[in-house]
């Protein structure tokens, strides 16, 4: 019984300590005749066991198993749990994972699937997941999708025996159908709550609401969306929320330009967005990019309205910071001043956001908390608890890339780039 175990552990801690077998009053573990702890033993000695930890902490082996297995809460006191952990550290004790796997039928290993190891956001997600995993004696196997942000294949042919569960970030749920079919728990990050059993998301809709509220407060009414050319729920959700917030606020989404996820993609998409109005203004036959013409026709029939006849957008809302950095380059190359002529916003709050000039107004996403919540959700599933959908708050960080809307005259020198 849990209550009996707790009592036994507490009695053991007091009784054995009184006989000198447990920690001293200062909490230090026993030393041998030479005054050495288990961590000082020579290479020829056997590795410390759970029995050694129990003796050093003055508790039963069952209590050691509960504490080091992460199942002590509600069964033993926090003080006893810390005494066990301190004894294990001092002795240099490491659980026999092979024996534990055979005994419990678990590997205590989780797979984290991310689009790219070089992406700062996903590196931080990994750190959060790894911290929680380590605290519960779990290991994390990191697997980047070789197809970038596309669906990743099953990374292990024998995944059912090599893993306890999967945490998958920014990938199609269908990619994990084979693993789910074998009953392997899956936690999806940044995915539609309606299509997944266990999800951890950031509040994207609220992030877009904060962006739009900020821009409307600065007087912007003509806004373009620089969207990531990636077919995924997270970017579709950003577009949906942006459209809804602009419509509610009486502003116009004058156009949407899609770009490859990165600075070059943002540069190209923002250039099209900032020059498309010339398609209608240059009636004398001046050349306009084919991409701008094609999107102009689409945007004239957009539910948000606006068209191209009223001049360029006064603000660019970008799906992430990399696209926003490209948008800053586009404005500069067109002779536009940020934020005097056009404002730019991002999403993520990467280190890049404060490396560009002007520094980027962006939505800060709690990447480390995303990874940590994903690992905790997986642990809940493995313990038989029903997972709850997690949605983490976000915050707009206002910096120098946004300012008051410029003069509404689209033909003023500052708006056309003529200096």
N, C-alpha and C positions, 0 to 999 in steps of 0.2 A: 504493500500500500504506500502511496506517496507520502502520507503523513508519518507512517512508521519509519520510512527511509530517512526522512528529514530528522526525526528525533534520534535515530541511530547515528546519523552523521554528526549531529551536534554533540551527542554523548561521547562519540568516539573522539571528537576534537578535544573535548575537555579531559576525558579520562586518560587517553594516551599521552596527552601533553603533560599531565601530572606525573606520569611515570618516566618522562624524559625521552619518549620515543618520537613525539611530535615536535612541532615548532617551539622554539623558546618563546619567552614573553615578548621578545622583539620581533617574532614572526620568522626567524631564520630557521632553515631546515637543519636536521641533524648532520653531524660530521662524523667521519670514522675516527679510528684511533689516531690517525695522522693529522686529523683536523681538516680533512678534505671533504667537500660535498661531492654529489654525484657528477657534477659538471667538471670536477677536477680529476676524475678517474682516468687512468692511463688507457691507451688504445687496446690493451690486452684484456681489459675487463669487459664483462657482458654489458650490453646496453641496458639502461634502467627500464623497469617494467611498471605496469600500473600498480602492482603490489608495493613497489618502492615508493611511488608517489603517495599511496594511501598511508604508508607508515610515516613518511615525512610530514604529511599534512594532518595526521592523527584522525583519519576517517576510514570508512570501509571502502573496499574496491568498488562496490556498487555506487557509492557516492562519487568516486573518481570517474566512473563511466558516465554518470549523469552529467557531471560538470563538463568534462572534455567532449562529450557528445552533444553539448548545447541543449540539454533537456532538463536542466536543473531548476529553472524558474518555477516557483510554486512548490518545489519539493525540498530544496535545501536553502539555507539563508545566503544572502549575497556575501556575507563575511566568510562563510565556509567555502563558497565557490571561489572567492579570490584566494583563499589559503591554498586550495587545490591547484589553481593556476600558477600561483607563485612557486609552489613546490615543484610542479612540472617544469617550469622555466629553469629553476635552479639546478634541477637534476639533469636537464637536457633531454627530457622525455619526449619521444615522438610516438604516437600510436602506430601500431602495426596495421597499416591500411589494408594489406592483403588479407589478413585474418579477419578484419572488420568486414570487408567486402563479402567474404564467404559466410560470415555469421549473419549479417544483416541483409545480404542481397543488394547492397548499394556500393557504388564506387566513390561517393562523395565528390563527384566531379560534374561541373556544369559547363555547357558549351555556350559561349557568347558569340553570336554572328553579327558582324558589323560590315558596312560597305567598304571602308578603307581605313587602314591603320594610320595613314598619314593625316587624316582629318582630326583636327583638334577636338571637335565636339565628341566624336566617338572614342577618342583616347581618354577623355575625361569620363565618359560613360563607363568604360572599362575599369577605371580607377575606383569609381563608386561601387561597382559590382564586386571587384576583387577585395575591397576592404570588408564588406559584409561577409563575403564567402570565407575569408581568412578568419574572421571572428567566430565562425561556426565550423571551423576545421574542414572547409570545402576548398577544392581547387577549381580554377577557372581555365578552360581551354579557349583561346581566342582564335576565331576563324574568320578572316576577311573574305567577303565574296569576291571571287576572281573576276566577276562581271561588273564590278563597280557597284552601282546602286540597283542592278537587276537582281532577280531571284538567284539565290545561291543553291547549288545542288547539295544533296546529302553529303556532308564532309567525311563521314565514316561509314563504310559498308557494314560495320558491326556496331553502329551507334547504340543499339538497344542494350548491349552488354558493356559498352565503354562509358556510358553517360547516365546520370540520374535525371537530367532535364536540359532544356534549351531556353536561352534568352535570345530573342532575335530582334534586331533593330533595323527599321527602315527597309523591309523587304516584303514581298507578297506572301500572304499566309499560305497560298497554294504550294509554295516551295517546301513547306514542312509537312505536307499531307502524308508522306510515307512514314515520317517519324511519329506523327499523331496516330496513324493507323496501328502502330505497335504499342500505343498507350504511353508513350514518353511525354511527360509534362512539358508544355511549351508556354512561355510568357512572351507576348509580343510588345515591343516598345514602339511608340509612335504609330499606332495602328487603330483601325476602326473598332470601337468597343462593341459594335453590334455584330461583328463577324468573328470575334475571337473570345475564347473562354476566359483568358486572363490577359489584361492589358495594363501598361503604364504609359500615360500620356502627359504632355504638358498642355496647358490651357491655351491652345492656338487661337481659338476664337476671341478670348479675352485679350490676347496679345495684339491681334489686329484691331480690336476695339480701341485699345490704348493708342495705337498708331493713328487711327483715323481721328479720334478725339483730339489728339495733339495737333494734327495738321489742320483740322477744321478750326481749331482755336487760333491758329496762325493766319486764318483767312483763305486757305487753299480750297478751291472748288473744282479744279480740273486736275485730276490725278491719273497717272498711268501706272500700270502694274508690270514690273519686270519679274516674270515668273520663271521658275526652274523647269526646264524641259525634261521632266522626270514624271513618269506615270505612277504616282503613289498617292496614298491617302493623305499623307501629311501636307503635300503641296496643293492637292485638291481642296482640302479643308481650309487652307490659308486663302485660296481664291474665293471660296464660298463666303467666308467670314468678311473678307474685304468688300465684296459686292454688297452684302447685306448692310454693312455699317455705312458705306457711302450712300446707298439708297435712303437709309433712315435719316442720314444727316443732310440730305438735299444736295449732295455733291455728285459730280459726274466721273465715272470711270471712262476716260476718253479713249483708252486703248489698252490692250494687253500684248506685251511682246515676250515671247518665250526665248530663253537662252540656255545653252549648256551650263551646267552647274560649275561655275568657276569665274575667275576675273575676265578672261577673254569673252566668255559667253555674255557676261553682264555688259561689257563694253559694246558688243555688237547689238544686243537687244536695246540698250539705252540709246544708242545712236539712232536706231530706227524710230524709237518713241519720240525723240526730241526733234527729228527732222521730218516726220510724216506730214505735218501740217503744211509743208511747202508743196505737197502734191496738189492741194487745192489752190494755194496762193500763186504758184508759178504757172499761170495759164499760158505763158508764152512758150511752153514746151521744154522748160528746163528739166533735166533728167532727175528722176527720183528712183531710189533703190526699189527693185522688184518686191523685196520683202515688205517694205513700207507700204507699197501700193496694195498688195494682197491683204495686209492687215487693216488698212484703212477701210476697205470695203466691208470687212467683217465687223469692224467696230462701229460703223455707221448704223448697223442693225443690232448693236449690243443692247441688252435690256437696260443697261445703265445710262444709255444715251450719250450725248456729248458730241459725237462725230468729230471731224477734223477741221471744220470751217472756222472755229473760234480761236485758233492759235494753239501753240504747244502746251503740254502739261506744265503746271507750276510745281509739281512734286512727283517723285518717282518712289513708289513703294516696292521694295525688292524682297524676294523670298528668303534670301540669306545674305550674310555679310560679304561673301565673295562676289555675288552678283552686284551688291551695292558698291564695292570697291571698283568694279568695272564701270558702273554708272558714273562714279566720280571722274574716272578717266575720260569717259565719253563727253561729259559736260565740259571738262577742261579743253579737250581737243576741238570742241565746237565754239570755244570762246565764251562759254557761259560761266558765270561765277556761282559757286555754291557757298552759302545758301541764297545769295542776293537774287539770282535769276531763277534758280531751281533748287528745291530741297530734295534730299535723298534720305531714305530710311532703310535699315537692314533688319535682320533677324538672326539671333544666336548670341551676339556679344562675344565674338572670338577676340583673341589678342590683336588681330588685325584691325579691329574697330578703333583702337586708339593709336595705331601705327600710321593710319592715313591722315591726310590733312585736307579739309577740316576733319576732326574726329567725328566718328559716325554715331548718329542717333539710331539706336537699335533696341530690339526686344531681347532681354537677357533670359536665356533658357537655362534651367538648373541641371546641367548635364550630369554632374556627379550624383545628384539626388535621383535622377532617372535610373542610373545603373544600380544604385543601392536599393531603390524600391523594386526594381526588377528581380534582384537576387532575393530580397525578402519575400516577394510574392511566390517565387519558386520554392523557397523553404516552407512557406505555408502549405503549398500544394503537397509537398512531400510528407508533411506532418498530418495530412488528411483534413486540413482546414479549407473551407471554400474560399477561393480568392475573391477579393473585391477590386473592382476597377479603380485604378489610381489616376488622379488628375492633379498635376502639380502646378502651382501658381507661377506666373511669369511677371516680369516688370519691364516697362519701357525706361531706357536710360537716355536722357536727353543730352545731346552734345552739339557740336558746332555745325553739323551738316543740315540742320533744319532752321528755318527762319520765317519771318512774315512773307506772305505771298507778294510777288512783285506787281508792278503796274499791270492792269488788265489789258493794256494796249499791246496786241501781239506783234505790231510792226515797229515797236520802239527798238532802238539800236541794241539795248541790253538783252532783248528777247531774241533777236535774230543772230546774235553773235557778231554783228558788225561793229568793230571798235574804231 
